[in-house]
């Protein structure tokens, strides 16, 4: 079985050698990810729902919101995946266990949910099936809700370090 802390230790040691101040090591990840979650994540979810809800009411607004959602959702996933990596590395840098925190598990769950959601979208919603569009909308909403819980867990983890 792979010991991930040991495997990542050479990278963490290199970052430690840069003399990054402890408050940045401890709070850099949470601050950057709060921006990603609360600003970008909220907007991506809002734009997706606006695109869906305005479908029959305001076609131009629906198209604009869907376009914004389609443009920004992959960036959200990319930033979250990068932040996930940074958070794991931050724990290794601080010699903290990786798999014991509910924050780690909620982050892993969200990335998995958003990966599935992205695949649903990339499939063309299975030939533009209404049911898959609904699954996509609700799965994304669940992922964003878990991200809000994830942020609270992360704050609690940060103050406990």
C-alpha positions in Angstrom: 0.0 0.0 0.0 1.3 3.5 -0.9 2.0 5.8 1.9 1.0 9.1 0.3 2.6 11.3 2.9 6.0 9.6 2.3 5.5 9.7 -1.5 4.8 13.4 -1.4 7.4 14.3 1.2 10.2 15.2 -1.3 7.9 17.8 -2.9 6.8 19.1 0.5 10.4 19.3 1.6 11.3 21.4 -1.4 8.4 23.8 -0.7 9.5 23.9 3.0 13.0 24.9 1.8 11.6 28.0 0.2 10.9 29.5 3.7 7.2 30.1 3.0 5.8 31.7 6.2 3.7 29.4 8.3 0.5 31.5 8.0 0.7 31.1 4.2 1.3 27.4 4.4 -1.6 27.0 6.8 -4.1 29.6 5.4 -3.1 30.0 1.8 -5.1 27.1 0.5 -8.2 28.0 2.5 -8.1 31.6 1.3 -7.6 30.8 -2.3 -10.2 28.0 -2.3 -12.8 30.2 -0.5 -12.6 32.5 -3.5 -12.9 29.7 -5.9 -15.9 28.1 -4.1 -17.8 31.2 -3.1 -17.2 33.3 -6.1 -16.6 31.1 -9.1 -18.5 28.0 -7.8 -21.6 30.1 -6.9 -21.6 31.9 -10.2 -21.2 28.6 -12.2 -24.1 27.1 -10.3 -26.2 30.2 -10.7 -25.5 30.5 -14.4 -26.4 26.9 -14.9 -29.7 27.2 -13.2 -30.5 30.5 -14.9 -29.9 28.8 -18.2 -32.3 26.0 -17.3 -35.0 28.2 -15.6 -35.1 30.9 -18.3 -35.4 28.3 -21.2 -39.0 29.1 -22.1 -39.1 32.6 -20.8 -36.1 34.5 -22.1 -34.3 32.5 -24.8 -31.4 35.0 -25.2 -30.8 35.2 -21.4 -31.0 31.4 -21.2 -28.4 31.0 -24.0 -26.1 33.6 -22.4 -26.2 31.9 -19.0 -25.7 28.4 -20.5 -22.7 29.7 -22.4 -21.2 31.3 -19.3 -21.8 28.0 -17.4 -20.3 25.9 -20.2 -17.3 28.3 -20.4 -16.6 28.5 -16.6 -17.5 25.1 -15.3 -14.3 23.4 -16.6 -12.3 26.2 -15.0 -14.0 25.6 -11.7 -13.1 21.9 -11.9 -9.5 22.7 -12.8 -9.1 25.2 -10.0 -10.7 22.8 -7.5 -8.5 19.9 -8.6 -5.4 22.2 -8.3 -6.6 23.4 -4.9 -7.2 19.8 -3.8 -3.6 19.0 -4.7 -2.4 22.1 -2.9 -4.4 21.2 0.2 -2.9 17.7 0.3 0.5 19.1 -0.1 -0.1 21.7 2.6 -1.0 18.9 5.0 2.2 17.0 4.1 4.2 20.1 4.6 2.8 20.5 8.1 3.4 16.8 8.8 -0.4 16.2 9.3 -2.2 13.0 8.3 -4.0 13.0 5.0 -6.9 10.5 5.3 -8.2 11.3 8.8 -10.0 14.6 8.0 -13.6 14.9 6.9 -12.3 17.9 4.9 -10.2 15.5 2.8 -13.1 13.2 2.2 -15.6 15.9 1.2 -13.0 17.4 -1.2 -12.5 13.9 -2.7 -16.3 13.4 -3.0 -16.9 16.8 -4.7 -14.2 16.2 -7.3 -15.7 12.8 -8.0 -19.2 14.3 -8.4 -18.0 17.1 -10.6 -16.0 14.6 -12.7 -19.2 12.6 -13.3 -21.1 15.8 -14.0 -18.5 16.8 -16.5 -18.7 13.4 -18.2 -22.5 13.8 -18.4 -22.1 17.1 -20.1 -19.4 15.9 -22.5 -21.7 13.0 -23.5 -24.0 15.7 -24.9 -26.4 14.7 -22.1 -26.9 11.3 -23.8 -28.3 12.9 -26.9 -29.9 15.8 -25.2 -32.0 13.7 -22.8 -34.1 15.8 -20.4 -33.5 13.3 -17.6 -29.7 13.6 -17.9 -29.9 17.4 -18.0 -31.9 17.2 -14.7 -29.4 14.8 -13.2 -26.6 17.2 -14.2 -28.3 20.2 -12.6 -29.1 18.4 -9.3 -25.7 16.6 -9.1 -24.0 20.0 -9.6 -26.1 21.6 -6.9 -25.3 18.8 -4.5 -21.6 19.2 -5.3 -21.8 23.0 -4.6 -23.7 22.3 -1.3 -21.1 19.8 -0.2 -18.4 22.5 -1.1 -20.0 24.8 1.4 -19.9 22.1 4.1 -16.3 21.4 2.9 -15.4 25.0 3.5 -16.7 24.9 7.1 -14.8 21.6 7.7 -11.6 23.2 6.2 -11.9 26.3 8.5 -12.3 24.0 11.5 -9.3 22.0 10.3 -7.2 25.2 9.8 -7.9 26.4 13.3 -7.0 23.0 14.8 -3.5 22.9 13.2 
